[in-house]
Amino acid sequence: MREVRLFAAAADAAGLEETRAEAGTVEALRSELAERFGPEFAHVLEQCSLLAEGRMIDAGPLPPGRVDVLPPFAGG
């Protein structure tokens, strides 16, 4: 199991800030989370970046450790 932290709109849509997932790839993680938290979360997730070990991950195997789900941020 892998720790997944959700921030901002992703946390709001899921109703929590942390969860765990079994997925081994970016694609499987997105699918697992969307299925677990429903259509509103899935819509937010489409706009989110995933970070692992301090770098963005777009596809393929997940590196070991925690994954952060970050919606787009605005501000100055």
Protein Blocks (a to p, Z undefined) as FASTA:
>chain_A
ZZdddehjlmmmnopabdcdfbfbfklmmmmmmmmnojmlmmmmmmpccdeehiacfbdj
ddehjdddddddedZZ
